[in-house]
Amino acid sequence: MSNRFERFMYALGLAEPVSAPVAETRATSDVTVPLSQDWTVNWAWQDDLSGGMPFRMPDGTAQSYATLYARQTWVQVAVNKLAKGLGRLPIHVYAGLADDRQRDRTSPLAQLMAKPNGRMTPTTWKNLIASHLYVYGNAIIIKVGVRKATDVPVALRPVRPIDWSIAADGTYRWRAGFSDEKVYEPHQIIHLYFGQPGEDGFGISPLECLRRTLSIEYAAKQMTEALYANGLRPSGGLSTDQALKPEAIAALAADIRRMYAGAANAGKPIVLPAGLKWTSFAQTMDDGAVAEHRALGQIEVAAAFDVPPPMIGLLEHATFSNIEQQHLMFYSDTLGPPVTLFEEALNLQLISGVPAFAGRFVEFNMDEALRGDFTSRTEGIARLVNSGVLTPNEARKLLGNYRPIDTPDANDILLPTNLRPASRVVEEGS
């Protein structure tokens, strides 16, 4: 029996894992190595139905992470909200220290952030990375053209984090099906992941804690679809102990529809011939629980992805006053952690150790997303100027990158006492 066939049988759960010699291969670049070592899949990265831990649905079908995203409405809504929210935030490159920095628009790093690769806009690039992170718990970005740790990437190419593993020597290995695997040195990869207790090096998908929830949602949708396909339950029926001929049954049904069906006949009392009884078909608890289970599943999906329910259209407890607050919470609390994760990964795995990027760092600009209505924003900035927190020129930049005022006083803070420049107050001794 060939190793390839044994691996296929093992993937289906019909054979033991294959024992094969481990190749002593240390990659120095993006190279392809022969399929010569035993393949151990990190289950959290595996999305093929032929292996790993696919989601088993009540009807026996198996669904991957990608299928769940495509078919589970609220999973897709939550992931899209998060990915689009992060994708719209611009990444700025700065030179200098955090408290004394200048915006960099021309360096190789700034150019790379403005055009990560030849096929994606920065928004699409960030959106795709965030989608991978939230669906799989991992996001892999290949540094194209990097052979040495000091090289500047030609492009940054996101790939689906499927069929990847980290070898004992620290190399990243990717294999599609039973083909040869590609080996990448750590400095050729940017890896973002949601860490999990007890594991080091790869993350866990938020979908994992939703296995039962999504299974119930799947069953509820199937039940609803079957009810419509098979015909909805009637409101009631006629019964009698007498034996009626088919033509009598048809005539009686026609009379009932003519006299009592339709909006114009709503509420009319039914007058039945002797021997006939009307029986109402009450809704069962099982029927009513379908909607309840689906509503609960929606809340659990929002909780698993840490998204305020109104942000994905669940408006049951939303009010006009708390919608804006929840919008701010979405960008500060929900997107705050992944934004920090993204920034730190780029600063550590892309910028650090590359001479051409020395003295620079990247940071997401949250101002556009967090700014409120114009009146509230201008009033708030005015208070910061009047209280001596911001200079007039800092306020103009914060309001919308207005050109600075070319006077020394515009770069000085104003004292709250008489709103004069602080330097003049000191000179006058008042």
C-alpha positions in Angstrom: 0.0 0.0 0.0 1.5 3.3 -1.0 2.1 6.1 1.5 -0.2 8.4 -0.4 -3.1 5.9 -0.2 -2.4 5.3 3.5 -2.5 9.1 4.1 -5.8 9.3 2.3 -7.3 6.4 4.4 -5.9 8.0 7.6 -7.6 11.3 6.6 -10.9 9.5 6.4 -10.3 7.9 9.8 -9.9 4.4 8.3 -6.2 3.8 9.0 -3.4 4.6 11.4 -1.0 7.5 10.7 1.8 6.8 8.3 5.3 6.4 9.8 7.8 7.9 7.4 11.4 9.2 7.8 11.6 12.9 8.8 13.5 15.0 6.3 16.3 17.0 7.7 15.6 20.1 5.5 16.3 23.6 6.6 14.9 26.1 4.1 16.9 29.2 3.2 14.1 30.6 0.9 10.7 29.8 -0.5 11.6 26.4 -1.8 9.7 23.2 -2.5 10.8 20.0 -0.8 9.8 16.4 -1.6 6.9 14.8 0.3 9.2 12.8 2.5 8.1 13.3 6.1 5.2 12.3 8.2 2.5 15.0 8.0 1.1 16.1 11.4 -1.7 18.6 10.9 -2.3 21.3 13.5 -6.1 20.8 13.8 -6.8 24.4 14.3 -5.3 25.2 10.9 -7.0 22.4 9.1 -10.0 23.2 7.0 -10.2 20.3 4.6 -13.1 17.8 5.0 -10.6 15.0 4.5 -8.9 15.7 7.8 -8.8 17.8 10.9 -11.9 18.5 12.9 -14.7 19.6 10.5 -18.1 20.6 11.9 -20.5 17.7 11.9 -24.1 18.8 11.3 -27.3 17.0 12.5 -27.9 15.5 9.1 -24.4 13.9 9.1 -22.8 16.4 6.6 -19.4 17.9 7.4 -18.8 21.6 7.0 -15.5 23.5 7.0 -14.8 26.9 8.5 -15.1 28.4 5.0 -18.5 26.7 4.5 -19.8 27.9 7.8 -18.8 31.5 6.8 -20.6 31.1 3.5 -23.8 29.5 4.8 -24.3 30.7 8.4 -25.9 34.1 8.1 -24.8 35.6 11.4 -21.3 34.2 11.2 -20.9 36.0 7.9 -22.5 39.2 9.1 -20.2 39.3 12.2 -17.0 38.5 10.3 -17.8 41.0 7.5 -18.5 43.7 10.1 -15.2 43.1 11.8 -13.2 42.7 8.6 -14.7 45.8 6.9 -14.4 47.8 10.1 -10.7 47.0 10.4 -10.2 47.3 6.6 -11.4 50.9 6.5 -8.8 52.1 9.1 -5.7 53.5 7.4 -2.2 52.4 8.4 0.2 55.3 8.8 4.0 55.0 8.8 5.9 57.2 11.3 9.6 58.0 11.7 11.0 58.7 15.1 9.8 57.9 18.6 6.1 57.5 19.6 6.1 60.9 21.5 8.2 62.7 18.8 7.3 61.4 15.4 6.7 62.5 11.9 4.4 61.0 9.3 6.4 59.2 6.7 4.8 59.0 3.2 7.8 58.3 0.9 10.0 55.6 2.5 10.0 52.0 1.2 7.9 51.0 4.1 5.3 53.7 3.4 5.2 52.6 -0.2 4.7 49.0 0.8 1.8 49.9 3.1 0.2 52.1 0.3 0.6 49.2 -2.2 1.0 45.8 -0.3 0.9 43.9 -3.6 0.0 44.5 -7.3 -3.5 43.0 -7.0 -5.0 44.5 -3.8 -5.8 47.9 -2.5 -4.8 48.5 1.1 -8.4 48.2 2.2 -8.9 44.9 0.4 -5.6 43.6 1.8 -6.5 44.4 5.4 -10.1 43.1 4.9 -8.8 39.8 3.7 -6.3 39.4 6.5 -8.9 40.2 9.1 -11.4 37.8 7.5 -8.8 35.0 7.7 -8.0 35.9 11.3 -11.7 35.8 12.4 -12.7 32.7 10.5 -9.6 30.6 11.1 -8.0 32.2 14.1 -4.8 32.6 12.1 -3.7 34.9 9.3 -0.6 34.2 7.2 1.2 36.8 5.0 4.1 35.8 2.8 6.8 38.3 2.3 7.4 38.0 -1.5 11.0 38.3 -2.6 12.6 37.9 0.8 15.5 35.5 1.1 17.5 37.1 3.9 16.0 38.5 7.1 17.3 42.0 6.1 15.6 42.0 2.7 12.8 44.5 1.8 9.7 42.5 0.6 8.6 43.1 -3.0 5.0 42.5 -1.9 3.0 41.2 1.0 0.7 38.3 -0.1 -2.0 37.0 2.3 -2.8 33.3 1.9 -5.5 31.2 3.5 -4.1 29.6 6.7 -5.1 26.1 5.6 -2.8 23.1 5.6 0.0 25.0 7.3 2.1 23.7 10.2 5.2 24.9 12.2 8.0 22.4 12.2 10.3 21.7 15.1 13.0 23.9 13.5 10.6 26.8 13.4 10.0 26.8 9.7 6.5 27.3 8.3 5.4 24.5 6.0 2.5 24.5 3.6 1.1 21.6 1.7 -2.0 21.5 -0.5 -3.5 18.0 -0.4 -0.9 15.4 -1.2 1.4 17.6 -3.2 5.0 18.5 -2.2 5.2 21.0 0.6 6.7 24.5 0.5 9.0 25.5 3.3 9.3 29.1 4.6 11.8 30.5 7.1 10.2 32.5 9.9 11.5 35.8 8.5 9.6 35.1 5.3 6.3 35.0 7.1 4.0 37.4 9.0 1.7 35.4 11.3 -1.2 36.8 13.2 -3.2 34.5 15.5 -5.5 34.4 18.4 -3.6 32.6 21.1 -5.1 29.7 23.0 -4.2 28.2 26.4 -1.8 25.3 26.2 -0.7 26.0 22.6 2.1 27.9 21.2 2.5 29.2 17.7 -1.0 28.9 16.2 -4.4 30.2 17.1 -7.9 29.0 17.5 -10.9 30.1 15.5 -13.8 31.9 17.3 -16.1 29.4 15.5 -14.8 26.5 17.7 -16.9 27.6 20.7 -20.0 27.8 18.5 -20.0 24.2 17.4 -23.3 23.3 19.1 -24.8 26.8 18.5 -24.2 26.5 14.7 -25.4 22.9 14.7 -28.7 24.0 16.2 -29.0 26.9 13.8 -28.4 24.6 10.9 -31.1 22.2 12.2 -33.6 25.1 12.8 -33.1 26.3 9.2 -33.6 22.8 7.9 -36.8 22.5 9.9 -38.2 25.8 8.7 -37.3 25.0 5.1 -39.0 21.6 5.4 -42.2 23.2 6.8 -42.4 25.5 3.8 -41.6 22.7 1.4 -44.1 20.3 2.8 -46.8 22.8 3.4 -47.6 24.8 6.5 -49.8 23.3 9.2 -53.5 24.3 8.7 -55.3 26.2 11.5 -57.9 23.5 12.0 -59.9 20.7 10.5 -63.4 19.1 10.3 -64.1 15.7 11.6 -67.2 13.4 11.7 -68.2 9.9 12.5 -70.1 9.6 9.3 -68.7 8.1 6.1 -68.7 10.8 3.5 -68.3 10.3 -0.2 -65.5 12.1 -2.0 -67.9 14.4 -3.8 -69.5 15.4 -0.5 -66.0 16.1 1.0 -65.1 18.3 -2.0 -68.4 20.2 -1.9 -68.0 20.8 1.9 -64.4 22.1 1.5 -65.5 24.4 -1.2 -68.3 25.8 0.9 -65.9 26.4 3.9 -63.4 28.2 1.7 -66.2 30.4 0.1 -67.9 31.4 3.4 -64.9 31.7 5.8 -61.6 32.1 3.9 -60.1 35.5 3.2 -59.8 38.8 5.1 -63.4 39.8 4.5 -64.7 36.7 6.3 -62.3 37.0 9.3 -64.0 36.5 12.6 -67.2 35.0 11.3 -68.7 32.2 13.4 -68.7 28.8 11.7 -72.1 27.2 11.3 -71.5 23.5 10.7 -74.0 20.8 9.4 -75.1 18.2 12.0 -72.5 15.6 12.8 -69.4 17.8 11.9 -66.9 19.1 14.5 -64.2 21.7 14.1 -60.8 21.1 15.8 -58.2 23.8 16.1 -54.6 22.8 15.6 -52.6 24.6 18.4 -48.9 25.4 17.9 -46.7 23.0 19.8 -43.8 24.0 22.0 -41.3 22.5 19.5 -42.6 24.8 16.8 -42.3 27.9 19.0 -38.8 26.9 20.2 -37.3 27.2 16.7 -37.5 31.0 16.7 -36.2 31.1 20.3 -33.2 28.9 19.5 -32.3 31.0 16.4 -32.5 34.2 18.4 -30.3 32.7 21.1 -27.8 31.6 18.4 -27.6 35.1 17.0 -26.7 36.5 20.5 -24.1 33.8 21.0 -22.4 34.5 17.7 -22.2 38.2 18.6 -20.7 37.3 21.9 -18.2 34.9 20.4 -16.9 37.6 18.0 -17.2 40.3 20.7 -19.5 42.4 18.6 -22.2 44.6 20.2 -25.5 43.0 18.9 -26.8 46.3 17.4 -23.7 46.5 15.2 -24.8 43.4 13.3 -28.5 44.3 13.1 -29.8 42.7 16.3 -31.8 45.8 17.5 -34.1 44.2 20.1 -32.4 46.1 23.0 -31.0 49.0 21.0 -32.1 52.6 21.6 -31.3 55.9 19.8 -29.2 56.9 22.8 -27.0 53.8 23.0 -26.4 53.2 19.3 -23.7 55.8 19.0 -22.1 54.6 22.3 -22.0 51.1 20.9 -20.5 52.3 17.7 -17.6 53.8 19.8 -17.4 50.6 21.8 -17.1 48.6 18.6 -14.0 50.5 17.4 -12.4 51.0 20.8 -13.2 47.7 22.6 -14.0 45.2 19.8 -11.5 46.3 17.2 -9.0 47.7 19.6 -7.3 44.3 20.5 -7.0 43.1 16.8 -5.7 46.5 15.8 -3.0 46.3 18.4 -2.3 42.7 17.4 -2.0 43.8 13.7 0.3 46.7 14.6 2.6 44.7 16.8 2.9 41.9 14.3 3.9 44.3 11.5 6.3 46.2 13.8 7.9 42.9 15.0 7.8 40.6 12.0 8.0 43.0 9.1 10.0 46.1 10.3 12.3 44.9 13.0 15.7 43.9 11.7 15.4 45.4 8.3 17.9 48.3 7.8 15.7 50.0 5.2 12.9 50.2 7.8 15.0 51.4 10.7 13.5 54.1 13.0 10.0 53.6 11.7 6.8 52.0 12.9 3.2 51.6 11.8 0.0 52.6 13.5 -3.7 52.4 12.6 -5.4 55.8 12.5 -8.6 55.4 14.5 -9.6 59.1 14.4 -11.9 58.8 11.4 -13.9 55.9 12.9 -14.1 57.3 16.4 -15.0 60.8 15.6 -18.6 61.7 16.5 -20.9 64.3 15.0 -19.3 67.6 13.8 -20.8 69.8 16.6 -19.7 67.5 19.4 -16.3 67.1 17.9 -15.6 70.8 17.5 -16.9 71.6 20.9 -14.7 68.9 22.5 -11.6 70.2 20.6 -12.4 73.8 21.6 -12.4 72.7 25.2 -9.0 71.1 24.8 -7.6 74.3 23.3 -9.2 76.5 26.0 -8.0 74.3 28.8 -4.4 74.4 27.6 -4.2 70.8 26.4 -3.9 71.5 22.6 -2.3 74.3 20.7 -4.3 76.0 18.0 -2.3 74.3 15.3 -2.7 70.9 16.9 -6.4 71.5 17.0 -6.5 72.4 13.3 -4.6 69.2 12.4 -7.0 67.1 14.6 -10.1 68.7 13.0 -9.1 67.6 9.5 -5.5 68.4 8.6 -6.1 72.1 8.1 -3.0 74.1 7.2 -1.1 75.3 10.3 -1.1 79.0 11.1 2.3 80.5 10.5 2.8 82.3 13.7 4.6 81.3 16.9 1.6 81.9 19.1 -0.3 79.2 17.1 2.2 76.6 18.4 1.8 77.6 22.0 -0.8 76.5 24.5 -3.3 79.0 25.9 -3.7 79.5 29.6 -7.3 79.2 30.8 -7.1 82.4 32.9 -7.0 84.9 30.0 -6.4 82.7 26.9 -3.0 84.4 26.3 0.0 82.4 25.1 1.8 80.9 28.1 5.2 82.3 27.1 3.8 85.9 27.3 2.2 85.3 30.7 5.6 84.1 32.0 7.4 87.1 30.5 4.9 89.6 32.0 5.1 88.0 35.4 1.3 87.9 35.7 
